[in-house]
Amino acid sequence: MRKEYKREDLGKGISGKYFKEYKKVANLVLLSPDVAATFPDDASVNEALRSLMKIAQQSTGLTRQRSV
């Protein structure tokens, strides 16, 4: 907080006031440090997850074809 601001001038804050509303529209995921080092931003995480989803769908499709 800047020196020119005084805590008493800011009023009394309410902890978690907007938490429920924010939780409805936000989808935050905390990454472990080792994962965050490999995937430094949301684009790289999304790309990796989409690749994994594609592999899982292909794998599931192959399994279904064999059992028919």
N, C-alpha and C positions, 0 to 999 in steps of 0.2 A: 504494500500500500504506500502511496506517495506521502511524503512528509506533510504536505499541505492539507491532507485529509485527516479528520479526527474521527475516531471510532464512534463517538457519541452522535456525530452528525449523520451517520449512515442509517441510523435506526436499528431496530431489532430484527435480525434475519430469522427465517424459519428454515430449519434443516430439512431437506427433502421435499420442499414445497411442490416442486414440479416433477418429482420422480415418477409417479404413476403415469402421467401424460407422456413423459419422455420415453418411458419403457415401452409404451404402445407403438411408438414410431421408430424406435432405434433398435438395431440388432447388433449389439456389441459383443465381441468375443475376445477374451484375453488370451494371448498367446504366451506360451512358455518362452523363456529367453532363447533357448536353442532353436526353437521354431521361428521366432521373430528374426533371428540372425539370418536365417535362410530365406525368409519371405518378408522383406522390409516394408512392403506396402500392401494396401488392399487389393490392388490389381494383380499382384503376384500370387496372393493367397487365393483369390477367385479363380485365376487361371489354373492353378494346381488342383483345386477342388473340382472344377469342371472336367479336367482331364481324368481325375479319379472317378467321377460320376460316369463318364463315357466308358471307361474300362469296365466298371461294374455292370453297366447296362449290357455291354457286349458279352461279358462273361455270363451273365444271367441268360441272355438270349441263346448262347451256345448250349447251355445246360438244358433249356427247355426244348430245343430242337432235338437233342439226343434222346430225351425220354419219350418222345412221341412215337 
